[in-house]
Amino acid sequence: MQIAVDFCQPFTLDHSNIRGRFARLGPTVQTIIGQHSYPSLANHLLGEIIGLAVLLSSALKYEGLFTLQTSSDGPIGMMVVDVDSDGNIRACARVDEDRLSTMIAAEDGGEDALRGQVHKLMGHGHIAFTVDQGGDHERYQGIVSLEGNTLAECAEAYFRQSEQIEASFKLEVHQGEQANDWWVGGLFLQRLPASASGDAATPEEAEKITEDWNRSKILMASATENELVDISLSAHDLIWRLFHDEEPRVFDQTALQFKCRCSRQKIEGALVSYPLEELLDMREPDSGEVAVSCQFCNTRYGFNEADLRALKSGEDA
């Protein structure tokens, strides 16, 4: 049996009334990171937020686009991940490499000491969760401050503050011997309401709920980095290994892959709003083209004078 590589596996712990997700990504993250030339620390953090976005989006019922984006004043000033309802992912970051290099040089322990230090690498800012289903659907967005040593801690704070739901994450990012050999593994547990009716739990029920939740978090925390990213260990085997006493039940996996949503047609839609004279002035001296590169996949779209005139004449037609 062939073991899936890039996927998200939903499951429930029936004994504890908890639902969970397990995600593992390799080629998808490697493709995204390989399209850029970010420093290793930025790649590590980008891998972490990709894993977090996959886990969060998988817990939602939506048809459209889920976006997880950070904005802050640190050396890694922005990261954004899109996950659509078909499992297509794209991601990018904005990195001030000079500031990051200075920070690494000043840190006792260098890069290793800074891994997981979100408050240093990203500074003050926020993380936004957005669901856009298009059409007549209302766009949903939640925002929480970047407070915590990891992005997982920031997400947990969001659930506590905005959703009043207990949630816990474990994320591991692993770099192999090659520069772009990155792997991400993550677990997400979410405590479900005590009863479908919404009635308040009795003191005895509340105590059991708390005990079950704490035990499940301890079991999740016992997962090692190797277990989370080892493709020879299937999702079913890992979940059973960790939670067999909690009566785990698994559901259909969602396959994940990199896919950018950019296109020449979309770029044309943006350029057509400019007057022809401005477009001609925007041409690069060397190529004679207006060049637009996608920040997600680095695909370059070039428009020469004939392209621009045809674009504007089509608008007038």
N, C-alpha and C positions, 0 to 999 in steps of 0.2 A: 504493500500500500504506500502510495506517495504521500509524504507529509507536506502539508501546506506551509508556505514560508511567510507570505505577507497576508495577514488575516486578523480579524477580530472575532473572538469566540465568546458568545453570551452564555451565562449559566446562572443557576439559582442554587442557594444552599437551603433546601427545604426545611431542615431541622431548625435553622436559625432565622427563617423568614428574611433572607438577605439575597439580593441579586448582585451579580458580578459580571465583569468583562475581563478577558485576557487578550492582549494584543501582542503580536510579534511582527516586526518589520525588518527586512534586510535590503533586498534589491530596491525597494521604493525609496528608502532613506538614502541609499548609496547613489541612486540616480539624482536625487535632489541635491545632495551635498556635492556631487561631482560636477554639477552645472555651475558651481560658484567657486570662489577661491577664498573662502572665509578661513580665519585662523582656527586652530584645533578647538580652543575653548568655545568659540562661537558655534562650531559644528556640533559640539557636545550638547550645548544648550538648545540648538535647533532640533537635534534628535529628540531631546526630552519634550519639547513642546509639540512636536509631531505626534509622539506617542500619547501625550495628554489629550490632544485634539481628537485623535481616533477614539480613545476611551470615552470621552465626553459625548461626542457626536453619536456613538453607537447606543447610548442610553436614551436618545431622543427619537421620537417618531416625527419625521419630516420628509418632505419632498422638495429638495432644493439644495441650499448651500449652508453649511455650518462654518463659521470663521472664528478662529481664536487668534487674538492680536494683542501684543504688548506695545506700550508706548512709555518711554522713560528717558531719564537724563544721563544714564550711564554710558560706558563704552559700547555696549550692545543696546542701542537705543530703540530698536524696533524689531519685532519678529511677527510674522503672520503666516498662518496655516489655513488653507481651505480644504474642507472635506465635503464632497457632495454626497447625495443620498445613494449614488451608485458605487461609492467606495473609491472615487478618484481623489487624489491628494496632490497638492502643490504647496510650496512653502519658500520663504525667503527671509532675509534679515538685513538690517542696516547696522554696520559695524564701523566704529572709529578705531582703526587699527593702531594708530599712534597712541591714543589714550590707553588702549588695551595693553600694548607692549610696555608702556610706562608702568601700568598697574602690576603686570606680571613681574617686572624687574624689581619693584618695591616690595613685593609680597614675600615674606619668609616662607619658603617652600615652593615658590613659583606657581606654575600652572596647576600642579596637583592640589595645592592648598586652596585654590580658587574654584575648583570644581564643586558645584552645588551651592556656591555663595551668590545667590541671585541678587541679594541686596547690594553687593559690591559690583558685580558685572553689569547689572541693569540700572542700578540707582533707584531714585524715586520715580514712581509712575503708577500705571494701572494695567490690568489685563481685562480685555473685553471679550465676552461670549456673544456671538451674533448668529441668529437663525433667520435666513432670508428664503422664503418659499415662493417669492415672486407673485405675480398676479394680484389678486385682491387680498391676499393674506397679509396680516399685519406683521411687520418686521419686529422681531424680539431681540433685545440686547440687555445683557447684564454686565455690570462693571464692578471690579473689586480692586483695592490697592495691592500693589506688589509688596506684600508683607510676609516674610518667611524666607527660610534659607533655600527652598526649592520651589519650583513652579507647582509641584504637587501640593505643597503646603498652602500656596496661594489659592489653588482650586478648592481645597478643603475649607478654607476660610469663606470662600464664596458660598458654598453650600450651607454652611452654618448661618451666615449673616443674611443671605438673600432668599434661600429656599427653605430654611429651617429643617434641613435634612442632614442626617449623619452620613458622611461619605469619607472614604479613605483610599489612598492611592499608593502604589509602589511602582516606581519607574527606574529602569536601569538602561544606561547607554554604554555600549561596548565598542571600542575601536580595536580592530584586528591589526595585523602586522603591516598591512598596506594602508596608504594614506586615506583612501576613500572606502575602506572596509568597515562600515559602521552598521551596528545592529541595535535595535531597540526592543525592549520587552517591558510590558506593563500590566499591572493588575488594578482593578477598580472594584471596590465593594460599596454597596449602597443599602442602608437599612430601610426596609419597607415599613409602612404603618402597621401598628399592632393589630388592627382589624380593618376589614374592608369598609365597615360602616362608619369608621372614624371615631367610635366610642373611646373614651379614655380608658387606659389600661388600669387594672387593679394594681395595688402595690406589689403583689406576688408576680403578676405578669410583667410589670415594669422592671423588676429585679432580674427576671429571666432574660428579658430583652437586652438589658445592659450586659449581662454575663455572656450571652450568645455573641453580641457585637464585639465585646472585648476579646473573646476567644478567637473569633474569626479574624480579627485584625492581627492578632499575634501569629496565627497560622500563615496569613498572607505575608507578614514581615519576615517569616522564616525562609521564604523563597530566595534562592541565591541568584546572583547575576548570571551565572552559567546556566541555571535552569530556565531562566526567562528568555535567554537568547539562543539556546542550544536547539538547532533544528532537528536533531535526532530524537528529541523528546516532544511527543505530540501534545497538543493542547489538552486532550482528554486525559492523557497520562499525568500531566502536570497538575491539573485540577484535582484528579483523584488522589495523587500523592499528597497534596496539601490539605484537602478538605474531606477525605473519605468519611470521617465521623459526622460530617455535617449533611450527609445525604445530598451530594451534588447532582444536579441534573443539567445536561448541556442541550443547547439548541443549535440551529443551523449557523455555520460560520458565514461571515461576510468577507469576501476576497477584497484585497486592497491593491492599488497600483498608482503609480505616478501618471498624471495626465494634466497638462496645462490647458486652460480655456482660452488662451490668446489665439488670435487669427489675423490674417491680413485684412479681412473684412471689418473686424472691430477697429483696427487701427485706421482704416479708411474712414470709418464713421466718426472718429475723433478729428482727423485732419480736415475733413470737408467743411468744418465750421470756421476754418481760417480763410481769410481772403487769399487769392492766388498770389498776390505780390508778397505777402508775408511768408507763404509757403516756399516761394522761390528764394527768398532771403535766408531761409532756414537750412538750405542745402549745405552740406559739408564741402569744403574747398577741394579735398582730394578726390572724393568719389562723385561729386556732383549730385548727390542724393540727399533727401531728407531721410535720416536713419532713425528708427525707433526700435529699441530693444526691450523685450519683456523682462521685467524685474524678477519674475519667477523662474523662467527657463532659459533666459539669455538669448532667445531666438531674435535675430536681427531682421527687421523688415525695412527694405530700401525702396525709395520712391524717386525716380528720376524726373526730369522736367516733363517728359511725355506722359508719365504716370499722373503727375500732378494736374496737368492741363486736362487730361481725360477725366480725372476725378471731378474737377470743377465743372467741366462741360456736362458731365452726367448729372450733376446737381441742377444745372440750368435746364436740362431737357424736360 
